[in-house]
Amino acid sequence: MSIIFGLILIANPLIAALALLVILAILAIVGGFWQSSLPSGCLHDRTPLFMSLNPPPAFHVLAKPTGAICNLACRYCFYLKCEHLYPESRFRMSDEVLESYIRQYLGAQQAPEATIAWQGGEPTLMGLEFFRRSVELAERYKMPGMRVAYTIQTNGPRLTSEWCEFFRENNVLVGISIDGPRSLHDVFRVDRQGRG
């Protein structure tokens, strides 16, 4: 049974590293919820996986390389208030954390496919080179025969033809956050100057 776990990692290196260690420890202990341990047909033929210590074959982590930082100032966004929670943070995932994250994440997968997913704030604020590096690292650290899929959730204004070419070359699944037709979208999704 494959159980998907979601974890939001912020760009603070210490918190990101600790969060990843915690999720990996939980997965090693819990490993899913049920595993057959008795012959089928028995009334109680299921044993919780935490008793078998088998990790699940797959799990999902959603990383936020810029934390709460965004190029927009959507009127309903609760992340705008989060910047003050980490006054010492640059709100950028460092190269060291990126490499450690991808190495540990792919190394812990026991399925033939893993998905590297990016969200924000606005992940494109990391720059295209960050994402090129993440693909290079995934190619280096993936298990033999493993397929790695890539996803990104963006608000879209920073996308250029260069970004789109990168997405096409790497088969990246792109989600664009839109709040409906322009008349509604531009009311709430505004830039830092309040323009929709």
C-alpha positions as CSV (number, residue, x, y, z in Angstrom):
1,M,0.0,0.0,0.0
2,S,1.4,3.4,-0.9
3,I,0.6,6.2,1.4
4,I,1.4,9.8,0.4
5,F,2.6,12.1,3.1
6,G,2.7,15.8,2.5
7,L,5.3,18.0,4.2
8,I,5.9,21.7,3.7
9,L,9.5,22.6,4.0
10,I,10.4,26.2,4.4
11,A,13.7,27.7,3.2
12,N,15.2,28.0,6.6
13,P,18.0,25.4,6.4
14,L,17.9,24.3,10.0
15,I,14.1,23.9,10.1
16,A,14.1,22.2,6.6
17,A,16.8,19.7,7.6
18,L,15.1,18.9,10.9
19,A,11.7,18.6,9.3
20,L,13.1,16.1,6.7
21,L,14.7,14.1,9.5
22,V,11.5,14.0,11.4
23,I,9.4,12.8,8.4
24,L,12.0,10.1,7.5
25,A,12.0,8.9,11.1
26,I,8.2,8.8,11.2
27,L,8.2,6.9,7.9
28,A,10.7,4.4,9.2
29,I,8.5,3.8,12.3
30,V,5.0,4.0,10.9
31,G,5.6,3.0,7.3
32,G,1.9,3.1,6.4
33,F,-1.1,1.9,8.2
34,W,-1.9,-1.7,7.5
35,Q,0.0,-4.8,6.5
36,S,-1.4,-8.3,6.2
37,S,0.1,-10.6,8.8
38,L,-2.3,-13.5,9.1
39,P,-3.8,-15.8,6.6
40,S,-6.6,-14.2,4.7
41,G,-10.1,-14.9,5.9
42,C,-9.2,-14.4,9.6
43,L,-11.3,-11.9,11.5
44,H,-8.3,-9.9,12.6
45,D,-6.1,-10.3,9.5
46,R,-4.4,-6.9,9.5
47,T,-1.6,-5.6,11.7
48,P,-0.6,-2.0,11.9
49,L,2.6,-1.3,10.0
50,F,4.2,0.4,12.9
51,M,4.6,-3.0,14.4
52,S,6.5,-4.3,11.3
53,L,8.8,-1.3,10.8
54,N,8.4,-1.5,7.0
55,P,8.5,2.0,5.4
56,P,6.0,2.8,2.7
57,P,7.1,2.3,-0.8
58,A,6.4,5.9,-1.7
59,F,5.8,9.2,0.0
60,H,5.5,12.8,-1.1
61,V,7.2,16.0,0.1
62,L,6.2,19.5,-1.0
63,A,9.2,21.9,-0.7
64,K,9.0,25.6,-0.4
65,P,12.5,26.9,-1.4
66,T,11.5,30.6,-0.8
67,G,9.4,30.0,2.3
68,A,6.7,32.6,2.4
69,I,8.4,35.1,0.1
70,C,6.3,36.0,-3.0
71,N,6.4,38.5,-5.8
72,L,2.6,39.2,-5.3
73,A,0.7,40.6,-2.3
74,C,-2.6,38.8,-2.7
75,R,-5.2,40.3,-0.4
76,Y,-6.2,37.0,1.2
77,C,-2.7,35.5,1.6
78,F,-1.8,34.5,5.1
79,Y,1.9,34.0,4.1
80,L,2.5,37.7,4.0
81,K,2.4,37.8,7.8
82,C,4.9,35.0,8.1
83,E,8.1,36.9,7.1
84,H,8.5,38.3,10.6
85,L,8.5,34.8,12.2
86,Y,12.0,34.2,10.9
87,P,13.9,37.5,11.1
88,E,17.3,36.0,10.5
89,S,16.3,34.0,7.5
90,R,17.2,34.8,3.9
91,F,14.2,32.8,2.9
92,R,16.2,31.0,0.2
93,M,17.0,27.3,0.2
94,S,20.8,27.1,0.1
95,D,22.7,24.8,-2.4
96,E,23.7,22.6,0.6
97,V,20.2,22.1,1.7
98,L,18.9,21.5,-1.8
99,E,21.5,18.8,-2.4
100,S,20.8,17.2,1.0
101,Y,17.1,17.3,0.5
102,I,17.2,15.7,-2.9
103,R,19.7,13.1,-1.9
104,Q,17.7,12.1,1.2
105,Y,14.3,12.3,-0.4
106,L,15.2,10.1,-3.4
107,G,17.3,7.7,-1.3
108,A,14.3,7.1,1.0
109,Q,11.9,6.2,-1.9
110,Q,11.2,2.6,-2.4
111,A,8.9,3.1,-5.5
112,P,10.0,3.2,-9.1
113,E,8.9,6.9,-9.4
114,A,9.4,9.9,-7.2
115,T,8.0,13.4,-7.6
116,I,10.0,16.5,-6.7
117,A,7.4,19.2,-6.1
118,W,8.0,23.0,-5.6
119,Q,5.6,25.6,-4.2
120,G,5.9,28.9,-2.4
121,G,5.5,31.8,-1.7
122,E,6.7,32.0,-5.2
123,P,9.3,29.3,-6.1
124,T,10.4,31.0,-9.4
125,L,12.0,33.7,-7.2
126,M,14.8,31.2,-6.7
127,G,15.8,31.7,-10.3
128,L,16.0,29.2,-13.1
129,E,19.5,28.0,-12.2
130,F,18.2,26.7,-8.9
131,F,15.8,24.4,-10.7
132,R,18.3,23.3,-13.3
133,R,20.6,22.3,-10.4
134,S,17.7,20.4,-8.8
135,V,17.2,18.3,-12.0
136,E,21.0,17.7,-12.1
137,L,21.0,16.5,-8.5
138,A,18.0,14.3,-9.1
139,E,19.7,12.6,-12.0
140,R,22.8,12.1,-9.8
141,Y,20.9,10.7,-6.7
142,K,18.0,8.8,-8.1
143,M,18.1,5.0,-7.7
144,P,18.8,2.9,-10.7
145,G,15.7,2.5,-12.9
146,M,13.9,5.3,-10.9
147,R,11.8,7.9,-12.8
148,V,11.7,11.3,-11.4
149,A,8.8,13.6,-12.1
150,Y,8.9,17.4,-11.4
151,T,6.1,19.8,-10.5
152,I,5.9,23.5,-9.7
153,Q,3.1,25.7,-8.5
154,T,3.5,29.3,-9.5
155,N,1.5,32.5,-9.9
156,G,2.9,32.9,-13.4
157,P,4.0,36.5,-13.9
158,R,7.7,35.7,-13.8
159,L,7.5,33.0,-16.4
160,T,9.4,33.6,-19.7
161,S,10.1,31.6,-22.8
162,E,13.3,30.4,-21.1
163,W,11.3,29.0,-18.1
164,C,8.8,27.4,-20.5
165,E,11.6,25.8,-22.5
166,F,13.1,24.4,-19.2
167,F,9.6,23.0,-18.2
168,R,9.2,21.4,-21.7
169,E,12.7,19.8,-21.7
170,N,12.2,18.4,-18.2
171,N,8.5,17.5,-18.6
172,V,7.6,19.6,-15.6
173,L,4.0,19.6,-14.5
174,V,3.2,23.3,-14.0
175,G,0.3,24.6,-11.9
176,I,-0.7,28.2,-12.4
177,S,-2.7,29.9,-9.6
178,I,-5.6,31.8,-11.0
179,D,-8.6,33.1,-9.2
180,G,-11.1,32.9,-12.0
181,P,-11.8,35.4,-14.8
182,R,-9.7,38.6,-15.0
183,S,-12.4,40.7,-13.3
184,L,-12.1,38.5,-10.1
185,H,-8.5,37.5,-10.4
186,D,-7.2,41.1,-10.5
187,V,-9.2,42.2,-7.5
188,F,-7.4,39.8,-5.1
189,R,-4.2,38.8,-6.8
190,V,-2.3,42.1,-6.8
191,D,1.4,43.0,-6.9
192,R,3.3,44.9,-4.1
193,Q,1.9,48.2,-5.5
194,G,-1.7,46.9,-5.3
195,R,-2.1,46.4,-9.1
196,G,-4.0,43.4,-10.4
